[in-house]
Amino acid sequence: MHNKKAALSLAKKLLDSHRNRAPFTPFSDTEQIDSLDEAYEIQRNYVELLLEEENEEIAGYKIGLTSERMQKLLDIDSPIAGVITRNRVLPSLSTVTKRSFVNLGIEYEIAVLIGADLPPKNMPYERTEVEQAVAAVAPAVELVDDRSADYGETDIGSLIADNSWNAGLVVGEFCNEWPSLESVEGIAYLNGKEIDRGYGKDVLGHPFEPLLWLVNHLAKGPRGLKSGDVIATGSLVPTRFPVGEEETRFEVSGLGSVTVKVE
């Protein structure tokens, strides 16, 4: 793929795949994505088509691959980003229907609310600038839909182009004061029983590190980050895939909890 026309064509193909609930399939050799920039160009086209179709707007972004283990698995040395649309941001205690997804996955995260614009600029942002723009933080559960991907066959370009598999974000109550986020402990519960736990440091040492990456990634484009954007900073524990009806809760020390029901 080497031009904008091809990027739009592949974005339309992605939109059709989602409409038809087709399993995730990497782009073929003839549709090869030659760079991460090309992958994000397809993603931008796909998101624009999605926003137009659903009469929606951008609410924020998800950050994925925030651990070295996951980066090595997919042969990339940085996180990846995807767009979250307004209609896919849900409050705690929301119920999601499993059949609305091809293959629903759940990730347990810390979300941040941006309180000041971080517009595009030529020089990279410093972490202190980014920290000052954070208005609040909250526990969150990202909904992902890998559409039953074969992870052994998945390439990073196809994953990024497909909006990094974001399918929604369930957010707890935002706190405008918070403890040291690298030290907070997040505990995941399934139907009232603990199933996993992780720490803020498990996402590149601190949740603001992937956030800094995202800000500088977006600073290269036309939008940047805007006040009011919600950012999911990466999962503290591995993704899990519900198999039936359940209630899952994610409790983060000093931040509270968020609950999602799956039916």
Summary of the structure (lengths in Angstrom):
residues: 263
radius of gyration: 17.4
end to end distance: 40.1
largest distance: 50.8
contacts: 876
relative contact order: 0.21
helix: 30%
strand: 32%
